[in-house]
Every structure is written in C-alpha cells, then in structure tokens.
Amino acid sequence: MTRRDLLTCFHEPFGDSFYFGPEKVSPAWLRWPADKIAKTGRAHYTYDFVLQNILDAMKDPSKRVFLKDMSYHIIPPIHSPNATAPSLQYIFSPDEPSNPTLLPTSILHSFQFVFLIRRPSASMPSLYRCFIPPLSEKTGEVFLDPTELGYRETRMLFDYLYPPSTRSSSIMAPILLDADDLLAHPESIMRSVCTRLELQFSASMLSWDSPEDYAVAEAAFKKYAGYHEDALNSSGLRPRTADQIRRGTQAKTREEENEEWKERYGIEAAQKIREAADLCEEDYEYLKQFRILPKE
C-alpha cells in the first residue's frame, strides 16, 4: 500500500464473494443477523464481478495489481476438486487438471503468488482476540470457526501451483514467507521478494507513517473492522532486537504457551486456542520448508 505509485492494491477482494455475494461459500452467514449482508453493500458481489474489477485495474499499463487475500476465500470448505464458482463456469474447461479452487486454472496462472505464513501458536491467540471484547464489538463475531483458519487451504493452493510430483531443482517454488523471518529481517526478506517479482525495492515499503498512508489503510480495512487494529496502530516494519526474539513465542515451551493463554483468556479459551493451533501445525511445518530465508 505504500507503493501507490507502482501498485493498485485490493484488500481481500474475494472475501466479498466468499462471505456476502449470492455464491457465498462461507457458512458464517448462517449465524449472522438477517440484515448484516445487505448492510455491507456487497450482496451482489459474485466471483466473476470481483474478478472483472481486478481485470479492469490490470488494464492500466502504468501500474501492477497487488491482491492481499486468504487462500480459503477461493477454496470451498468441502474441498471438492474443480468446484469452479457458478459465475465463472463460462471460463472453466472440463479438460483442466483437478483444481481445488473456485477460480478456473487459466485465471490462477495469470497471477504470481506470494504466500505468507505464521506460527499457529502466534496467530491463533491473535485471532482469538477478535472474538472477545473489546474487539468483538467491532468485528461482530464471537466464534472461532475452524473452517476459516486457512492453513490447510494454503497448503492445498501451494501444492496445486507447485505439484509435488513435478518438483525438481530446475523448477522454482512459489514465493513463501514466514512472518518470523519478515519481522526479524524485514529489509532482507522484502528485497528478495522484490527481486523475484521484478519490482524495484524501496525503503519506503518498510514504513507507513504519513496521514495519507493511514487514510489509505483505514479505507481498505474498514470492511473487516476490528481485525486489523495492530496494523493500523503500527508505523512500519523494523527488525526485532535479540531480546524481542528471545521473549517471542518461539522461545516458549508448549506448557508455557498454555499457561500464558490460560492466564490471559481463561481455561476454556486456552483449550480452544491450543486445539486450533494444533490443527494447523502440520500444514505450517510443511509449508515452512519452502520459505525464503534472510540473506546474511
């Protein structure tokens, strides 16, 4: 979002069709008040409608298009192959290989993917905060949905784009980052990403502290109010100190994590957080082996 001179950014565009449109795939709408979807103004957002907005932006030759989205927004919870969204059936070819997403293969391969993963023992308590006061008053949610944790879907998408059966030393894996590496070595990791994307690196990518930066972020994040408070209260990516790394979750034992969560959220909540983290751990460790490492 800081490189508005080079990039047109979309914030979780397929979340609109996943949650709110006539093809809504998420079961979340079953527990929502009847008027919640109507109030979003996105009840007509099909997957094709969202895609056309993106393709329209790509017509500008002076900018590249950047999408930040969730893998599970394009992979249905039932995990059925070739479950192309109804509004995109006109693009779907029955001859294409088994595709776990709601987007036709021809569309998927028009994008260059960058995956970002985070340790479940760090991401799950952070996510749980969104379902209890005071953040739940903004998010409107009080339920940690195990179908929307995203790690399994991220692994499915990664493997589809980089099939295990065809991997070799001559085939480069999709770009994959681990949040711990990004926070500890932001410049090194971002330089590597920019090199792969053939995008000019600028130190301005690591800071966002102008009124315009905050205005752009607030406008993008408001459709999912409460989920991005930490980002809105930050001003950039700065390398973690050795002390911060030592005090981080990666330095804690499983028992220490459990005790911290019990103290902060209560016994029942700590158990839910642990179950969610354990559910994602295998997929996280699998994906982690493909991450870009910081350069010395």
Buried (B, 14 or more C-beta within 10 A) or exposed (E): BBBEEEBBBBBBBBBBBBBBBBBBBBEBBEEBEEEBBEEBEBBEBBBBBBBEEBEEBEEEEEBBBBBEBBBBBBBBBEEEEBBBBBBBEEBBEEEEEEBBBBBBBEBBEEEEBBBBBBBBBBBBBEBBBBBBEEBBEBBEBEEBBEBBBBBBBBBBBBBBBBEEEEEEEEEEBBBBBBBBBBBBBBBBBBBBBBEBBEBEBEEEBBBBEEEEBBEBBEEBBEBBBBBBBEEEEBEBBEBBEEEEBEEBBEEBEEEEBBEBBBEEBEEEBBBBBBEBBEBBBEBBEBBBEBBBEBEE
